Amino acid sequence: SQSRDVTLNTLNLNMPACTESHASLSDTIEHASARPHCVGQKRASEQQSATPAETANRKPHHEAPQNEKLPRKQRKTQMSEEERIESALRDKESVLERGAHPYGLEPWGNYYQKENPISIRKTSLGALHVLPDNALLDILGFLLTKDLGRLTCCSRACYVFCHQDELWRALVLSSIGGDFRFEKCWKDTLGRSVRGESYTPHNPLRVENMYSDLLFQPWLCTSLGIGEERCKVENIERRSNLSVQEFIEEYEK
């Protein structure tokens, strides 16, 4: 068959070339053994035939850096202070200290890394899915407390959007002012200030397949820890007994 011939021709590309079409097995083995089996044998034969002057001037092939030849422990101790700090920061700061988002939010980068990604944004927001996240938050900012609470019951995406802390912070500042005690979130702060001890703290529900860079950013900023190595780097000018006018003159102009 044609496909079988193509397969055989492909295999013959890797076989030694023979002068006769029907070479015996012994001839094929003898012809293959005459060729160098690897680059090492060829290089060894070249080194044996080279003169002493050529050998002295020849550069070593793929010589590893001096630092790479050392064991791992010694190589780590020879790292510069800046490299050691940056390496430690990459290891520590890549993990969120507060864990995953309480509402199950993920950045869009996680969506593209999954094999079979699913997003509930279009089906859960309905006609509102055409709006970008920042425009949708601006619209939700005009709602009153009861309207915002009712909208959380409409869909999973609305539940996540309506529980953004920035919306509830604006409600607290506009309705209560500065006379409040902050709880674990702004929604609990508003509920405790209005209902007192009868208020039941909010327990977030995790929503799957919800992605938003804008909504995830505040959680990311509050969850990334500051490593001890970064605190040891002193690059801020320290001043004392600085008046307001001197501060303005030296740092704000």
C-alpha positions as CSV (number, residue, x, y, z in Angstrom):
1,S,0.0,0.0,0.0
2,Q,1.0,3.6,-0.5
3,S,1.0,4.5,3.2
4,R,3.2,1.4,3.9
5,D,5.7,2.5,1.3
6,V,5.9,6.0,2.8
7,T,6.6,4.5,6.3
8,L,9.3,2.2,4.9
9,N,10.9,5.1,3.0
10,T,10.9,7.2,6.2
11,L,12.6,4.4,8.2
12,N,15.2,4.0,5.5
13,L,16.3,7.6,6.0
14,N,17.8,6.6,9.3
15,M,19.6,3.6,7.9
16,P,23.2,3.6,6.4
17,A,23.3,4.1,2.7
18,C,24.1,0.9,0.8
19,T,25.5,0.7,-2.8
20,E,23.3,-2.3,-3.6
21,S,19.5,-2.4,-3.3
22,H,19.5,-5.8,-1.6
23,A,22.4,-5.6,0.8
24,S,22.8,-8.4,3.2
25,L,22.5,-7.9,7.0
26,S,26.2,-8.4,7.5
27,D,27.1,-5.8,4.9
28,T,24.8,-3.3,6.6
29,I,26.3,-3.9,10.0
30,E,29.8,-3.6,8.7
31,H,29.0,-0.4,6.9
32,A,27.4,1.1,10.0
33,S,30.3,0.1,12.2
34,A,32.7,2.0,9.9
35,R,31.0,5.3,10.7
36,P,31.7,7.0,14.1
37,H,29.0,6.2,16.6
38,C,29.1,9.5,18.4
39,V,30.7,12.9,18.4
40,G,32.9,11.8,21.3
41,Q,34.7,9.2,19.2
42,K,35.2,11.6,16.4
43,R,36.5,14.2,18.7
44,A,38.9,11.7,20.3
45,S,40.3,10.7,17.0
46,E,40.8,14.4,16.1
47,Q,42.6,15.0,19.4
48,Q,45.0,12.0,18.8
49,S,45.9,13.3,15.3
50,A,46.4,17.0,16.5
51,T,49.8,18.5,17.1
52,P,50.8,19.7,20.6
53,A,50.5,23.4,19.4
54,E,47.0,22.8,18.1
55,T,46.0,21.1,21.3
56,A,47.2,24.0,23.5
57,N,45.4,26.6,21.4
58,R,42.2,24.7,21.2
59,K,39.3,26.0,23.4
60,P,37.4,23.6,25.5
61,H,33.9,22.7,24.2
62,H,30.9,23.9,26.3
63,E,32.9,24.5,29.5
64,A,30.6,25.3,32.3
65,P,31.1,28.5,34.3
66,Q,33.2,28.2,37.4
67,N,30.2,28.8,39.6
68,E,28.2,26.0,37.9
69,K,30.8,23.4,38.7
70,L,30.4,24.0,42.5
71,P,27.9,22.0,44.5
72,R,24.5,23.5,45.0
73,K,25.1,24.6,48.6
74,Q,28.4,26.3,47.8
75,R,26.9,27.9,44.6
76,K,24.1,29.4,46.8
77,T,26.5,30.9,49.2
78,Q,28.4,32.7,46.4
79,M,25.2,34.5,45.2
80,S,25.3,38.2,45.6
81,E,23.2,39.9,48.3
82,E,20.8,41.4,45.7
83,E,20.3,38.0,44.0
84,R,19.6,36.3,47.3
85,I,17.0,38.9,48.3
86,E,15.2,38.8,44.9
87,S,15.2,35.0,45.0
88,A,13.7,34.9,48.5
89,L,11.1,37.5,47.5
90,R,10.0,35.6,44.5
91,D,9.5,32.5,46.6
92,K,7.5,34.2,49.4
93,E,5.5,36.9,47.6
94,S,4.2,34.5,44.9
95,V,1.9,33.0,47.6
96,L,-1.1,34.8,48.9
97,E,-0.8,34.9,52.7
98,R,-4.6,35.2,53.2
99,G,-5.4,32.4,50.8
100,A,-7.8,32.3,48.0
101,H,-10.4,35.0,47.4
102,P,-13.4,34.6,49.8
103,Y,-15.9,34.8,46.9
104,G,-13.9,32.5,44.7
105,L,-12.8,35.2,42.3
106,E,-9.8,34.5,40.0
107,P,-7.8,36.7,37.6
108,W,-8.3,36.2,33.9
109,G,-4.8,34.7,33.7
110,N,-6.1,31.6,35.5
111,Y,-8.9,31.2,32.9
112,Y,-6.4,30.9,30.0
113,Q,-4.3,28.3,31.9
114,K,-7.1,25.8,32.4
115,E,-7.7,23.0,29.9
116,N,-11.5,23.5,29.7
117,P,-12.2,27.0,31.0
118,I,-15.7,28.1,31.8
119,S,-16.8,31.6,32.7
120,I,-20.2,32.4,34.2
121,R,-20.0,36.1,33.4
122,K,-22.1,36.2,30.2
123,T,-24.8,33.8,31.4
124,S,-25.0,35.2,35.0
125,L,-25.0,38.9,34.1
126,G,-27.4,38.7,31.2
127,A,-27.5,41.9,29.1
128,L,-25.1,43.6,31.6
129,H,-22.2,41.3,30.5
130,V,-21.4,43.8,27.6
131,L,-20.4,46.4,30.2
132,P,-16.8,46.4,31.5
133,D,-16.2,45.7,35.1
134,N,-15.4,49.3,36.0
135,A,-18.6,50.6,34.3
136,L,-20.7,48.0,36.1
137,L,-19.2,49.1,39.5
138,D,-19.9,52.7,38.7
139,I,-23.6,51.9,38.1
140,L,-23.8,49.8,41.3
141,G,-22.4,52.7,43.2
142,F,-25.7,54.6,42.7
143,L,-27.8,51.9,44.5
144,L,-29.1,52.3,48.0
145,T,-28.4,49.7,50.7
146,K,-31.6,47.7,50.2
147,D,-31.3,47.7,46.4
148,L,-27.7,46.5,46.6
149,G,-28.7,43.8,49.0
150,R,-31.6,42.6,46.7
151,L,-29.4,42.6,43.7
152,T,-27.1,40.1,45.4
153,C,-29.9,37.5,45.2
154,C,-30.3,37.7,41.4
155,S,-27.3,35.7,40.2
156,R,-23.9,34.4,41.1
157,A,-22.1,37.1,39.2
158,C,-24.3,39.8,40.8
159,Y,-23.6,38.3,44.2
160,V,-19.8,38.8,43.6
161,F,-20.1,42.3,42.1
162,C,-22.4,43.6,44.8
163,H,-20.2,42.4,47.6
164,Q,-17.2,44.5,46.6
165,D,-15.9,46.3,49.6
166,E,-15.7,49.7,47.8
167,L,-19.5,49.8,47.4
168,W,-20.2,49.2,51.1
169,R,-17.5,51.6,52.2
170,A,-19.2,54.4,50.2
171,L,-22.5,53.5,51.9
172,V,-20.9,53.6,55.3
173,L,-19.3,57.0,54.8
174,S,-22.4,58.5,53.2
175,S,-24.9,57.2,55.8
176,I,-22.9,57.0,59.0
177,G,-20.0,59.4,58.5
178,G,-17.1,58.8,60.8
179,D,-18.9,57.5,63.8
180,F,-18.4,53.8,63.4
181,R,-16.1,50.9,64.4
182,F,-14.7,48.9,61.6
183,E,-15.5,45.2,61.5
184,K,-13.8,42.6,59.3
185,C,-15.4,44.1,56.1
186,W,-17.4,47.2,55.2
187,K,-20.7,45.3,54.9
188,D,-20.3,44.1,58.5
189,T,-19.4,47.6,59.6
190,L,-22.6,49.0,58.2
191,G,-24.7,46.1,59.6
192,R,-23.2,46.4,63.0
193,S,-23.6,50.2,63.1
194,V,-27.3,50.0,62.1
195,R,-28.5,46.8,63.9
196,G,-26.1,46.6,66.7
197,E,-25.6,43.3,68.5
198,S,-28.5,41.7,66.6
199,Y,-26.6,41.8,63.3
200,T,-25.4,38.5,62.0
201,P,-21.9,38.7,60.5
202,H,-21.7,38.1,56.7
203,N,-20.4,34.7,55.6
204,P,-19.1,34.8,52.0
205,L,-20.2,32.2,49.6
206,R,-17.6,30.9,47.1
207,V,-18.6,31.2,43.4
208,E,-16.8,29.1,40.8
209,N,-15.8,30.1,37.3
210,M,-15.9,33.8,38.1
211,Y,-13.0,35.9,36.6
212,S,-12.1,39.5,36.9
213,D,-8.8,41.3,37.2
214,L,-10.4,44.5,38.5
215,L,-12.3,42.8,41.3
216,F,-9.3,40.5,42.2
217,Q,-6.8,43.3,42.4
218,P,-7.8,44.7,45.9
219,W,-7.5,41.2,47.4
220,L,-4.2,40.6,45.7
221,C,-2.8,43.8,47.2
222,T,-3.9,43.0,50.7
223,S,-2.8,39.3,50.5
224,L,0.8,39.7,49.2
225,G,3.1,39.6,52.1
226,I,6.3,41.7,52.6
227,G,9.2,39.5,53.1
228,E,11.7,40.1,55.9
229,E,14.5,40.5,53.3
230,R,12.7,43.5,51.8
231,C,12.4,45.2,55.2
232,K,16.2,44.9,55.7
233,V,16.9,47.0,52.7
234,E,17.2,50.6,53.9
235,N,16.8,53.0,51.0
236,I,14.5,55.7,52.6
237,E,15.9,58.9,53.9
238,R,15.0,59.4,57.6
239,R,14.2,62.9,58.9
240,S,13.2,64.2,62.3
241,N,11.8,67.4,63.6
242,L,10.5,68.3,60.1
243,S,7.8,71.0,60.0
244,V,4.9,70.9,57.6
245,Q,6.3,73.8,55.5
246,E,9.7,72.1,55.3
247,F,8.1,68.9,54.1
248,I,6.2,70.8,51.4
249,E,9.2,72.7,50.3
250,E,11.5,69.6,50.1
251,Y,9.2,66.8,49.0
252,E,6.0,68.1,47.4
253,K,7.4,70.7,45.0
